Amino acid sequence: MRITQQMIQQNSLRHMQQNLNRMDSIYNQLASSKKLLKPSDDPSGVSKALQLKSTIKANEQYKKNTNEANLYLDESDQTISGMVKVMQRVRDLALQASNGSNEEKDLKAIASEVKELSEQIRSFANTKVNGIYLFNGHKTNQAPYPESDSYLVDSFDTGAKNYTIAEGIVIKANVTADELFGYSTDESNLFATLNKFVESLQSSGDIPLDEIDSSIDRLLTVQSEIGARKNRVDAISNRVEDINIELQSMLSKIEDIDYAEALTKYKSEESIYQASLQATARVIQLSLMNFLK
């Protein structure tokens, strides 16, 4: 095979270009801090990175769902605590009214306070968070008890607000009016009990102390359930967060460069490229005209 000057020059230029491409590739890695700039860099690594990113993205959505669920649970817990305090005051008044030593004016004063406390409970029942009603299921744009006598009919919604907080794990974050106050047909309906209390004060009837205690117990039971759900959400949220940290670490090992190693490679490729430039310059100068001088 006859070796021509043109072949030597073409080979030299090709090798020089290859050296330049390698140096450019490492430079781009240094500039981007990433090893995988295109699928061909490492097909297997790119596939693993995509899977990890997909899982991380799903966990980020779980985190958002967890935050929303916690908002419902925290606000519900605080609001119910307020209701319990009001009902404990109602119970104190019931005990006071039961001692048999009250004058008519005292009973009227108690009845007046109970009416105010009933309205306070209704205000708690119509609590809004971020513009939505907390205890009206899916009808979050409507108050469950818009009027003082709304408890006489069941106009509230009982839909569950469910959130997926991890793969295969769904949590109910809301509490509905029926769970807290009972249906209109329930004898132990909280608002009906308060109304019965007022009527008994006005007619010297029996004080519904048992019904009041039952209403307080129902509120405390629901609050306890909320606490249990909150603990579960927090535990799962912490686990998802730990998994996310591990996934981020795995992704970093696949994608991120080792600066010291990459810089060393870059300096090496730069030296090789400089040497190829010098060698190519000498090869290109070797022509017949150089020898005829």
Residue pairs with C-beta under 8 A, 6 or more apart in sequence:
5 286
5 287
5 288
8 283
8 286
9 280
9 283
9 284
12 276
12 279
12 280
12 283
12 284
13 280
15 276
15 280
16 273
16 276
16 277
16 280
19 269
19 272
19 273
19 276
20 273
22 269
22 272
23 266
23 269
23 270
23 272
23 273
25 37
26 262
26 265
26 266
26 269
27 266
28 37
29 35
29 37
29 257
29 262
30 257
30 259
30 262
30 263
30 266
33 256
33 257
33 259
34 255
34 256
34 257
35 41
35 42
35 45
35 254
35 255
35 256
35 257
36 42
36 45
36 46
36 49
36 254
36 255
39 46
45 254
45 255
48 254
49 251
49 254
49 255
52 247
52 250
52 251
52 254
53 251
55 247
56 244
56 247
56 248
56 251
58 167
59 240
59 243
59 244
59 247
60 244
62 164
62 165
62 166
62 167
62 237
62 240
63 237
63 240
63 241
63 244
65 163
65 164
65 165
66 163
66 165
66 233
66 236
66 237
66 240
68 163
68 173
69 163
69 165
69 171
69 173
69 233
70 173
70 230
70 233
70 234
70 237
71 129
71 130
72 129
72 134
72 161
72 173
72 174
73 173
73 226
73 229
73 230
73 233
74 230
75 127
75 129
75 134
76 134
76 135
76 174
76 175
76 226
77 223
77 226
77 227
77 230
79 124
79 127
79 134
80 124
80 175
80 180
80 219
80 222
80 223
80 226
81 223
82 124
83 121
83 124
83 180
83 219
84 216
84 219
84 220
84 223
86 117
86 120
86 121
86 124
87 121
87 190
87 212
87 215
87 216
87 219
88 216
89 117
90 114
90 117
90 194
90 197
90 212
91 209
91 212
91 213
91 216
93 110
93 113
93 114
93 117
94 197
94 207
94 208
94 209
94 212
95 209
96 102
96 110
97 107
97 110
97 201
97 207
98 207
98 209
102 110
107 201
107 202
107 204
108 201
110 201
111 198
111 201
111 202
114 194
114 197
114 198
114 201
115 198
117 194
118 148
118 191
118 194
118 195
118 198
119 148
121 190
121 191
121 194
122 145
122 148
122 150
122 191
125 135
125 144
125 145
125 177
125 180
125 181
126 133
126 135
126 143
126 144
126 145
126 146
127 133
127 134
127 135
128 134
132 140
132 141
133 139
133 140
133 141
133 142
133 143
133 144
134 174
134 175
135 144
135 156
135 174
135 175
135 176
135 177
135 180
136 142
136 143
136 144
136 156
136 157
136 176
136 177
137 156
137 157
137 158
137 159
137 160
137 161
137 174
137 176
138 157
138 159
138 161
139 156
139 157
139 159
142 157
144 150
144 155
144 156
144 157
144 177
145 151
145 156
145 177
145 191
146 155
151 181
151 184
151 189
151 190
151 191
151 192
152 184
153 184
154 178
154 183
154 184
156 176
156 177
156 178
157 176
158 176
158 177
158 178
159 176
160 172
160 174
160 176
161 172
161 173
161 174
162 170
162 171
162 172
162 173
163 170
163 171
163 173
164 170
165 171
165 233
165 236
165 237
165 240
166 236
166 239
166 240
169 236
171 229
171 232
171 233
172 229
173 229
175 222
175 226
179 218
179 222
180 190
180 218
180 219
180 222
181 189
181 190
181 191
181 215
182 188
182 189
182 190
182 192
182 218
183 189
184 192
186 192
187 211
188 211
188 214
188 215
188 218
190 215
190 218
193 208
193 211
193 212
193 214
193 215
196 208
196 211
197 207
197 208
197 212
199 205
200 206
200 207
200 208
201 207
